[in-house]
Amino acid sequence: MAISTDSNPGSSPCTSLLLMLNMACTLFRFTPEEALAGVTRNAAAALGLKDRGVLAAGLRADFVLWDLQSPAELSYALGSNRRLQTVFKGQVV
């Protein structure tokens, strides 16, 4: 299952991927690990993007470094964003 924001101003104006993680866990009973897979590898697979979705040699390096102890923290605190660093196409943003 892929999880995303859609970010459509007509029917889904939400842009918070962290909120989507929370909703996947609280409304649809995903585990935090299942929700994280839904916004990474499953989302890339749903879009046919074979060069991303996991961290592996030879793939595009797009990821966020978080200040967390466990994946559950990503979906727990609404309005919280403990992002430390973003890497896009292998470059720190």
N, C-alpha and C positions, 0 to 999 in steps of 0.2 A: 504494500500500500504506500503510495506517495502522499506526502503532506506538503502543502504550500499555502501561500497567502492569496494567490490570484491577483491581488492588488488591482481590482477592477473598480473604477469609480462609480460605475452604474449599479453594481449589485454586491460588491465585496470590497469596500474601501480600506480594508485592513492591510497594513504593510509590515506588521510585526510577526516575524517567524517564531519568535519566542512565545507569543500568544498562541500561535497555531500548535506549538509543542504542548503547551498547557492544555489546550482544548482537546487535543488527541488523547492525552492522558486522562483528563477528568471527564470528558463527555463520551469518549469512545473506548475507554478502558485500556488504552495502549500502555505497555510498560514504558518507562523512560528510554530504555534501549531500543524498543520497537519504534518509538516516535523519532528518535535520533536517526535511525536507519531510514525512516520515511522522508526525512528532509535532506538526506545525503544520497546514499547509494540507490535507494528505491526511486527517488525523484529523478536522478540522472538516468536511470534505466527507463523510466516512463517517458522521458524526453528523447531517448535514443542517443544520449551523450556518453559514449564509451570511453572518453578520455578523462572522465572525472567522476566523483562520487565516493571515492575511497582514496586514502593516502597510500600510494605505491610508486615505486620507481618507474619512470617513463610516462606517468600520467600528469595531467595538469594539476598544479599545486594551488588550489583555492581552498582556504580554510580559515577558521577563526580560532584563536587561542583564548581560552576562558580561564578565569580564576575560580575553579570549582574543585570540590572533592569527589563528586560523582555526577553522572549524567542526569540524575533526578533533579539536580539544582537548576538545570537549564529550563525545566518546565514548571518549577515550583513558584517562584516569586514573581507575580505580575508586576510589570513596570520596572523590574530590576534588569540591569544589563551589565554583567561583570566581564565584558570583553576587554582583553588586554591588548590584543593585536590582531590585525587582519592581514592575510597573505592572499594576493590575487595574481594569478599567472606566475607564481613563484617569487613575486616581489612584495615586500612589506608595504602596505598602504598607510 
